[in-house]
Amino acid sequence: MQLTILMPCLNEAETLALCINKANAWVLNSRIQTEVLIADNGSTDGSQAIAESLGARVIHVSQRGYGSALFHGCMAAKGEWIIMGDSDDSYDFSNLDPFIEKLQEGFDLVMGNRFLGGIALGAMPWKNRYIGNPILTWVGRLLFKCPAKDFHCGLRGFRKDAFLRMDLRTTGMEFASEMVIKANLFGMRIAEVPTTLSKDGRSRPPHLRPWRDGWRHLRFMLLFSPRWLFFIPGSTLFLISMVSYIALLYGPVRLGTVIFDVHTLFFSEAGLVLGFLAATLGIVIRMFGIREGLMQENSLLEKLRTSPVLETGSVVGILMMFGGLFFGFDALMVWNAANFGPLSPGALLRTISFSTTLFMLGGVTLMTSLIMGFLALPTREQRF
């Protein structure tokens, strides 16, 4: 079998039948050995029997979710290539030649582009067309260097061996985004072809909610890029705060008529700790993503994982905490010398600030090392 045309069952028998008929018409005019496969996720309107009567193969997926249906459909596909799309009659299954041509050229993933092919009146809400899709596509291109200019087009083709390499894990609507993200992260060949979008023929309103689902996709993409979500912002905040903190630690800093003193020092301390925490979180999340098969291996993190990060980080963290306690004890002795009475706040507050900063940074280092040590434990890899 060379090609599988995959559709999830949407509990809309009429539109499903239209899509299968269009796919069958295309198959009759092509010379490609093709199967039409329906992934049923518990439809109750008789869609399964209608699909089988039209010559489609139906598989039953017990696990709920759009992503679950498509994943198990892809796993059950007999074709070397897979073209998937929703069965709501919004995508044109009678014009799959552009996808086949790119797959024959050796591309791993072929994305449809609705903006190039044409969007029918009323087929896409204005919020999705002019706000959601352009912004999310721009974010996807920025974070993952994705060549596709319609990041969320549901009609797409791909090689089954490429799909297996992606090792997709999400079970909901994020499945489609995870596919594009991983294809880019894994360095797969991606092409884009024009496709049309028609107004779907469902009898009930679609489940999509533009603002909620737009945020859900944006959040998902950002979580797949902890470097931009945590590490880069955190490192930037840490470096800026460290420069200002060191400068203010030795005394007030005057810029023109403005004097920065101990009050600014404490804001710098907060930025220092928060930036350090964000940067370490970025590393931890990336390690967790690699461990769970959600992200690609990284050579530097692989060296970190195999190094004695738990022991080294724990020792450094504990030493920093003891350093903080030492300077805190020094401040206590200064107060003791004054018989625990009133003190000149400037110098003492700087000592206390340095003490608490060391203590917090040491604590974050210690806890991060413990988490990294846990993530570095060898485990048996589980794949479907």
Secondary structure as the mmCIF struct_conf table of DSSP 4:
data_model
#
loop_
_struct_conf.conf_type_id
_struct_conf.id
_struct_conf.beg_label_comp_id
_struct_conf.beg_label_asym_id
_struct_conf.beg_label_seq_id
_struct_conf.end_label_comp_id
_struct_conf.end_label_asym_id
_struct_conf.end_label_seq_id
STRN STRN1 LEU A 3 PRO A 8
BEND BEND1 ASN A 11 ASN A 11
HELX_RH_AL_P HELX_RH_AL_P1 ALA A 13 ASN A 29
BEND BEND2 SER A 30 SER A 30
BEND BEND3 ILE A 32 ILE A 32
STRN STRN2 THR A 34 ASP A 40
BEND BEND4 ASN A 41 GLY A 42
BEND BEND5 ASP A 45 GLY A 46
HELX_RH_AL_P HELX_RH_AL_P2 SER A 47 SER A 53
TURN_TY1_P TURN_TY1_P1 LEU A 54 GLY A 55
STRN STRN3 ARG A 57 HIS A 60
BEND BEND6 GLN A 63 GLN A 63
BEND BEND7 GLY A 65 GLY A 65
HELX_RH_AL_P HELX_RH_AL_P3 TYR A 66 ALA A 76
BEND BEND8 GLY A 79 GLU A 80
STRN STRN4 TRP A 81 MET A 84
BEND BEND9 SER A 87 ASP A 89
BEND BEND10 TYR A 91 TYR A 91
TURN_TY1_P TURN_TY1_P2 PHE A 93 SER A 94
HELX_RH_AL_P HELX_RH_AL_P4 ASP A 97 GLN A 104
TURN_TY1_P TURN_TY1_P3 GLU A 105 GLY A 106
BEND BEND11 ASP A 108 ASP A 108
STRN STRN5 LEU A 109 ASN A 113
HELX_RH_AL_P HELX_RH_AL_P5 ARG A 114 GLY A 117
STRN STRN6 ILE A 119 ILE A 119
TURN_TY1_P TURN_TY1_P4 LEU A 121 GLY A 122
BEND BEND12 ALA A 123 MET A 124
HELX_RH_AL_P HELX_RH_AL_P6 TRP A 126 LYS A 127
HELX_RH_PI_P HELX_RH_PI_P1 ASN A 128 GLY A 132
HELX_RH_AL_P HELX_RH_AL_P7 ASN A 133 PHE A 144
BEND BEND13 LYS A 149 LYS A 149
TURN_TY1_P TURN_TY1_P5 PHE A 151 HIS A 152
BEND BEND14 GLY A 154 GLY A 154
STRN STRN7 ARG A 156 ARG A 159
HELX_RH_AL_P HELX_RH_AL_P8 LYS A 160 MET A 166
BEND BEND15 GLY A 172 GLY A 172
TURN_TY1_P TURN_TY1_P6 MET A 173 MET A 173
HELX_RH_AL_P HELX_RH_AL_P9 GLU A 174 LEU A 185
TURN_TY1_P TURN_TY1_P7 PHE A 186 GLY A 187
STRN STRN8 ILE A 190 PRO A 194
STRN STRN9 LEU A 197 LEU A 197
BEND BEND16 SER A 203 ARG A 204
BEND BEND17 HIS A 207 HIS A 207
HELX_RH_AL_P HELX_RH_AL_P10 PRO A 210 LEU A 223
TURN_TY1_P TURN_TY1_P8 PHE A 224 PHE A 224
HELX_RH_AL_P HELX_RH_AL_P11 PRO A 226 PRO A 226
HELX_RH_PI_P HELX_RH_PI_P2 ARG A 227 PHE A 231
HELX_RH_AL_P HELX_RH_AL_P12 ILE A 232 LEU A 249
TURN_TY1_P TURN_TY1_P9 TYR A 250 TYR A 250
BEND BEND18 GLY A 251 GLY A 251
STRN STRN10 VAL A 253 LEU A 255
TURN_TY1_P TURN_TY1_P10 GLY A 256 THR A 257
STRN STRN11 VAL A 258 PHE A 260
HELX_RH_AL_P HELX_RH_AL_P13 VAL A 262 ARG A 291
TURN_TY1_P TURN_TY1_P11 GLU A 292 GLY A 293
BEND BEND19 LEU A 294 MET A 295
HELX_RH_AL_P HELX_RH_AL_P14 SER A 299 THR A 306
BEND BEND20 SER A 307 SER A 307
HELX_RH_AL_P HELX_RH_AL_P15 VAL A 309 ALA A 337
TURN_TY1_P TURN_TY1_P12 ALA A 338 PHE A 340
HELX_RH_AL_P HELX_RH_AL_P16 PRO A 345 LEU A 375
TURN_TY1_P TURN_TY1_P13 ALA A 376 ALA A 376
BEND BEND21 LEU A 377 LEU A 377
#
